Amino acid sequence: EAERRGLARDGEVRRVAGQAAVQAILEQETATVQVTDADLRDAYAKQLEERFAQPERRSSLHVLASVESPADDARAHAFIRRVRDELAAAPDPEAAWSRYQTHVETGLKVHAERLPAVDRGTPFVKSFLDALFGASKLGVLAEPVRTRFGWHAIVVTEIVPASSVPFEKAREVLRPELLLERRKQHAEEFLRRLRGEAPVQVEADAVRRIAELGT
């Protein structure tokens, strides 16, 4: 009846029908694109460190005696060694550390700080990180640590082992991503081929619609 009334010749109807035809041919073309298990494993290997692996992390407490001039170094070192020995001897090193949050030491600037879990890639001073990750267990480090800020007594409070998302779980994330990327590339290549065969006009939002095919 719509045909009889001439509605099929209506400009808006023809435009919508044309869009549906374009959508249909793009869906038909991109339906041939598949992602293999080998593709997924390759993507997993390339993205493992950046997306699916969590390096070992460590949390800590420290007491810092700042060194602002060469004359401060020996005094700061001696003070921090006493602090380190006190923390190591305490039944509860964290309780002993907390007292230094308000401690005043004549001639020295003292700072007690709780540090969140960090990994080796955290932009901390190298000597501090080396000491923190060089410890084999939780507790007070055996020796004071010197950084450009001064001398530190360090307590390792938590060690979070390295971990990674297994492939079987990561593939659930990778497959739709890779499939969308491959289908978009295939559709764009299909349009380039058509341009070589006949004049092709691409609507401004064509890439967006192509991308939606994989969702």
RABEL-V208247 format. One record per residue. N is the residue number from 1. RES is the residue in three letters. SS is DSSP state (H for helix, E for strand, - for the rest). PSI is psi in degrees with one decimal (none if undefined). D_FIRST is the distance of its C-alpha to the first C-alpha in whole Angstrom. Layout:
n=N res=RES ss=SS psi=PSI d_first=D_FIRST
n=N res=RES ss=SS psi=PSI d_first=D_FIRST
//
This chain:
n=1 res=GLU ss=- psi=-37.9 d_first=0
n=2 res=ALA ss=- psi=-41.3 d_first=4
n=3 res=GLU ss=- psi=-46.6 d_first=5
n=4 res=ARG ss=- psi=-35.0 d_first=5
n=5 res=ARG ss=- psi=-1.8 d_first=6
n=6 res=GLY ss=- psi=12.3 d_first=9
n=7 res=LEU ss=H psi=-27.3 d_first=9
n=8 res=ALA ss=H psi=-20.1 d_first=10
n=9 res=ARG ss=H psi=-2.2 d_first=13
n=10 res=ASP ss=- psi=136.8 d_first=14
n=11 res=GLY ss=H psi=-44.1 d_first=17
n=12 res=GLU ss=H psi=-39.4 d_first=17
n=13 res=VAL ss=H psi=-43.9 d_first=14
n=14 res=ARG ss=H psi=-38.0 d_first=16
n=15 res=ARG ss=H psi=-44.9 d_first=19
n=16 res=VAL ss=H psi=-40.8 d_first=18
n=17 res=ALA ss=H psi=-38.6 d_first=17
n=18 res=GLY ss=H psi=-41.3 d_first=20
n=19 res=GLN ss=H psi=-41.3 d_first=22
n=20 res=ALA ss=H psi=-38.3 d_first=21
n=21 res=ALA ss=H psi=-41.4 d_first=22
n=22 res=VAL ss=H psi=-45.8 d_first=25
n=23 res=GLN ss=H psi=-41.1 d_first=25
n=24 res=ALA ss=H psi=-42.3 d_first=25
n=25 res=ILE ss=H psi=-34.5 d_first=27
n=26 res=LEU ss=H psi=-40.6 d_first=30
n=27 res=GLU ss=H psi=-39.7 d_first=29
n=28 res=GLN ss=H psi=-43.0 d_first=30
n=29 res=GLU ss=H psi=-48.6 d_first=33
n=30 res=THR ss=H psi=-16.5 d_first=34
n=31 res=ALA ss=- psi=-20.6 d_first=34
n=32 res=THR ss=- psi=-14.9 d_first=37
n=33 res=VAL ss=- psi=130.1 d_first=39
n=34 res=GLN ss=- psi=157.6 d_first=42
n=35 res=VAL ss=- psi=122.2 d_first=45
n=36 res=THR ss=- psi=166.8 d_first=48
n=37 res=ASP ss=H psi=-36.6 d_first=51
n=38 res=ALA ss=H psi=-39.6 d_first=53
n=39 res=ASP ss=H psi=-43.7 d_first=51
n=40 res=LEU ss=H psi=-40.6 d_first=51
n=41 res=ARG ss=H psi=-37.7 d_first=55
n=42 res=ASP ss=H psi=-44.1 d_first=55
n=43 res=ALA ss=H psi=-38.4 d_first=53
n=44 res=TYR ss=H psi=-44.9 d_first=55
n=45 res=ALA ss=H psi=-39.5 d_first=59
n=46 res=LYS ss=H psi=-31.1 d_first=58
n=47 res=GLN ss=H psi=1.4 d_first=57
n=48 res=LEU ss=H psi=-53.7 d_first=59
n=49 res=GLU ss=H psi=-38.4 d_first=62
n=50 res=GLU ss=H psi=-38.2 d_first=60
n=51 res=ARG ss=H psi=-33.1 d_first=57
n=52 res=PHE ss=H psi=3.7 d_first=58
n=53 res=ALA ss=E psi=139.6 d_first=62
n=54 res=GLN ss=E psi=113.5 d_first=64
n=55 res=PRO ss=- psi=165.3 d_first=68
n=56 res=GLU ss=- psi=139.5 d_first=71
n=57 res=ARG ss=E psi=150.1 d_first=71
n=58 res=ARG ss=E psi=138.5 d_first=74
n=59 res=SER ss=E psi=155.3 d_first=75
n=60 res=SER ss=E psi=165.4 d_first=79
n=61 res=LEU ss=E psi=152.3 d_first=81
n=62 res=HIS ss=E psi=154.4 d_first=84
n=63 res=VAL ss=E psi=126.2 d_first=86
n=64 res=LEU ss=E psi=130.8 d_first=87
n=65 res=ALA ss=E psi=111.5 d_first=90
n=66 res=SER ss=E psi=145.1 d_first=90
n=67 res=VAL ss=- psi=108.2 d_first=92
n=68 res=GLU ss=- psi=-10.6 d_first=92
n=69 res=SER ss=- psi=158.4 d_first=95
n=70 res=PRO ss=H psi=-30.4 d_first=97
n=71 res=ALA ss=H psi=-22.0 d_first=100
n=72 res=ASP ss=H psi=-19.0 d_first=97
n=73 res=ASP ss=H psi=-51.9 d_first=96
n=74 res=ALA ss=H psi=-40.7 d_first=99
n=75 res=ARG ss=H psi=-41.6 d_first=99
n=76 res=ALA ss=H psi=-40.8 d_first=95
n=77 res=HIS ss=H psi=-45.9 d_first=96
n=78 res=ALA ss=H psi=-41.9 d_first=98
n=79 res=PHE ss=H psi=-47.9 d_first=97
n=80 res=ILE ss=H psi=-31.5 d_first=93
n=81 res=ARG ss=H psi=-39.6 d_first=95
n=82 res=ARG ss=H psi=-41.6 d_first=97
n=83 res=VAL ss=H psi=-46.2 d_first=93
n=84 res=ARG ss=H psi=-45.1 d_first=92
n=85 res=ASP ss=H psi=-37.9 d_first=95
n=86 res=GLU ss=H psi=-45.0 d_first=95
n=87 res=LEU ss=H psi=-41.3 d_first=91
n=88 res=ALA ss=H psi=-32.0 d_first=92
n=89 res=ALA ss=H psi=-15.6 d_first=94
n=90 res=ALA ss=- psi=139.0 d_first=92
n=91 res=PRO ss=- psi=-32.7 d_first=91
n=92 res=ASP ss=- psi=93.2 d_first=88
n=93 res=PRO ss=H psi=-33.3 d_first=87
n=94 res=GLU ss=H psi=-39.0 d_first=84
n=95 res=ALA ss=H psi=-39.5 d_first=86
n=96 res=ALA ss=H psi=-40.2 d_first=89
n=97 res=TRP ss=H psi=-39.2 d_first=87
n=98 res=SER ss=H psi=-26.8 d_first=85
n=99 res=ARG ss=H psi=-25.7 d_first=89
n=100 res=TYR ss=H psi=-2.8 d_first=89
n=101 res=GLN ss=H psi=-23.8 d_first=86
n=102 res=THR ss=- psi=12.5 d_first=88
n=103 res=HIS ss=- psi=139.9 d_first=91
n=104 res=VAL ss=- psi=124.6 d_first=94
n=105 res=GLU ss=E psi=122.9 d_first=96
n=106 res=THR ss=- psi=126.8 d_first=98
n=107 res=GLY ss=- psi=0.1 d_first=98
n=108 res=LEU ss=E psi=149.7 d_first=95
n=109 res=LYS ss=- psi=120.9 d_first=91
n=110 res=VAL ss=E psi=135.1 d_first=89
n=111 res=HIS ss=E psi=126.0 d_first=86
n=112 res=ALA ss=E psi=129.3 d_first=84
n=113 res=GLU ss=E psi=142.7 d_first=81
n=114 res=ARG ss=E psi=125.9 d_first=78
n=115 res=LEU ss=E psi=137.6 d_first=76
n=116 res=PRO ss=E psi=173.5 d_first=72
n=117 res=ALA ss=E psi=129.5 d_first=71
n=118 res=VAL ss=E psi=160.5 d_first=71
n=119 res=ASP ss=- psi=-178.9 d_first=71
n=120 res=ARG ss=- psi=-17.8 d_first=73
n=121 res=GLY ss=- psi=-3.5 d_first=71
n=122 res=THR ss=- psi=137.2 d_first=71
n=123 res=PRO ss=- psi=63.0 d_first=73
n=124 res=PHE ss=- psi=168.4 d_first=76
n=125 res=VAL ss=- psi=134.8 d_first=79
n=126 res=LYS ss=H psi=-43.6 d_first=80
n=127 res=SER ss=H psi=-34.0 d_first=83
n=128 res=PHE ss=H psi=-47.8 d_first=82
n=129 res=LEU ss=H psi=-42.2 d_first=79
n=130 res=ASP ss=H psi=-42.7 d_first=81
n=131 res=ALA ss=H psi=-42.9 d_first=84
n=132 res=LEU ss=H psi=-46.3 d_first=81
n=133 res=PHE ss=H psi=-6.1 d_first=79
n=134 res=GLY ss=H psi=-14.5 d_first=83
n=135 res=ALA ss=- psi=139.7 d_first=83
n=136 res=SER ss=- psi=-9.6 d_first=83
n=137 res=LYS ss=- psi=174.3 d_first=83
n=138 res=LEU ss=- psi=154.9 d_first=82
n=139 res=GLY ss=E psi=-170.5 d_first=85
n=140 res=VAL ss=E psi=132.2 d_first=87
n=141 res=LEU ss=- psi=148.3 d_first=88
n=142 res=ALA ss=- psi=-28.4 d_first=91
n=143 res=GLU ss=- psi=150.2 d_first=92
n=144 res=PRO ss=- psi=153.9 d_first=91
n=145 res=VAL ss=E psi=132.2 d_first=88
n=146 res=ARG ss=E psi=128.8 d_first=89
n=147 res=THR ss=E psi=-179.1 d_first=86
n=148 res=ARG ss=- psi=-13.7 d_first=86
n=149 res=PHE ss=- psi=-25.0 d_first=86
n=150 res=GLY ss=E psi=-149.3 d_first=89
n=151 res=TRP ss=E psi=139.3 d_first=90
n=152 res=HIS ss=E psi=139.6 d_first=88
n=153 res=ALA ss=E psi=123.2 d_first=88
n=154 res=ILE ss=E psi=137.9 d_first=85
n=155 res=VAL ss=E psi=121.8 d_first=84
n=156 res=VAL ss=E psi=118.5 d_first=81
n=157 res=THR ss=E psi=-20.1 d_first=79
n=158 res=GLU ss=E psi=139.3 d_first=76
n=159 res=ILE ss=E psi=114.5 d_first=75
n=160 res=VAL ss=E psi=111.8 d_first=71
n=161 res=PRO ss=- psi=155.7 d_first=71
n=162 res=ALA ss=- psi=147.8 d_first=69
n=163 res=SER ss=E psi=167.1 d_first=65
n=164 res=SER ss=E psi=153.3 d_first=62
n=165 res=VAL ss=- psi=124.2 d_first=59
n=166 res=PRO ss=- psi=156.0 d_first=58
n=167 res=PHE ss=H psi=-42.9 d_first=56
n=168 res=GLU ss=H psi=-29.0 d_first=54
n=169 res=LYS ss=H psi=-39.3 d_first=53
n=170 res=ALA ss=H psi=-31.4 d_first=53
n=171 res=ARG ss=H psi=-26.3 d_first=50
n=172 res=GLU ss=H psi=-28.6 d_first=48
n=173 res=VAL ss=H psi=-41.1 d_first=48
n=174 res=LEU ss=H psi=-37.7 d_first=48
n=175 res=ARG ss=H psi=-52.4 d_first=45
n=176 res=PRO ss=H psi=-34.0 d_first=42
n=177 res=GLU ss=H psi=-48.5 d_first=44
n=178 res=LEU ss=H psi=-38.6 d_first=45
n=179 res=LEU ss=H psi=-42.7 d_first=42
n=180 res=LEU ss=H psi=-44.5 d_first=40
n=181 res=GLU ss=H psi=-45.1 d_first=43
n=182 res=ARG ss=H psi=-40.9 d_first=42
n=183 res=ARG ss=H psi=-37.8 d_first=38
n=184 res=LYS ss=H psi=-44.8 d_first=39
n=185 res=GLN ss=H psi=-41.7 d_first=41
n=186 res=HIS ss=H psi=-42.9 d_first=39
n=187 res=ALA ss=H psi=-40.8 d_first=36
n=188 res=GLU ss=H psi=-38.5 d_first=38
n=189 res=GLU ss=H psi=-38.2 d_first=40
n=190 res=PHE ss=H psi=-42.7 d_first=36
n=191 res=LEU ss=H psi=-37.5 d_first=36
n=192 res=ARG ss=H psi=-38.5 d_first=39
n=193 res=ARG ss=H psi=-41.0 d_first=38
n=194 res=LEU ss=H psi=-35.9 d_first=35
n=195 res=ARG ss=H psi=-28.9 d_first=37
n=196 res=GLY ss=H psi=-13.3 d_first=39
n=197 res=GLU ss=H psi=-29.1 d_first=37
n=198 res=ALA ss=- psi=160.1 d_first=35
n=199 res=PRO ss=- psi=131.7 d_first=34
n=200 res=VAL ss=- psi=130.7 d_first=33
n=201 res=GLN ss=- psi=121.5 d_first=32
n=202 res=VAL ss=- psi=125.0 d_first=33
n=203 res=GLU ss=- psi=154.5 d_first=31
n=204 res=ALA ss=- psi=-34.4 d_first=34
n=205 res=ASP ss=- psi=19.8 d_first=33
n=206 res=ALA ss=H psi=-41.5 d_first=32
n=207 res=VAL ss=H psi=-38.0 d_first=36
n=208 res=ARG ss=H psi=-44.4 d_first=35
n=209 res=ARG ss=H psi=-36.9 d_first=32
n=210 res=ILE ss=H psi=-44.3 d_first=33
n=211 res=ALA ss=H psi=-33.0 d_first=36
n=212 res=GLU ss=H psi=-12.4 d_first=34
n=213 res=LEU ss=H psi=-28.9 d_first=33
n=214 res=GLY ss=H psi=-0.9 d_first=36
n=215 res=THR ss=- psi=none d_first=36
//
